[in-house]
Amino acid sequence: VQLQASGGGLVQAGSSLRLSCAASGRTFSSYFMGWFRQAPGKEREFVAAIAWSDDSTYYADSVKGRFTISGDKAKDAAHLQMDSLKPEDSAVYYCAVGTSDFVRRFGLGYEKYSEYDYWGQGTLVTVSS
């Protein structure tokens, strides 16, 4: 199983970026995919997640209204549209896939990185002020 994240780059504050994550090796149509980020010296934090079963989406408060996660089930891929970027959004962004039935069924735990089983290599986003 491999997750390939792409789309990072260097942009100015207020700009937009679209990250993509493609999964290969198996079908994740019944699971969930999330994005996390980690800035230098900080812990990895949840950004957004999407449930394949019903396209439910979840966001961290810090990105709500600015970021949008979407899924492409046919391609086992997810995208993170990031608008109105701020310098504090600078980080390495990781995509991940989770398989927990509990998380899917009850909609709880999407923000916990421990609930994700597969991780991509990360893509760097740098937002200049």
PyMOL commands that set and color helices and strands:
alter all, ss='L'
color gray80, all
select helices_A, chain A and resi 73-75+87-89+101-106+113-115
alter helices_A, ss='H'
color red, helices_A
select strands_A, chain A and resi 2-6+9-12+17-24+32-38+45-51+57-59+67-72+77-82+91-98+118-119+123-128
alter strands_A, ss='S'
color yellow, strands_A
deselect
rebuild
show_as cartoon
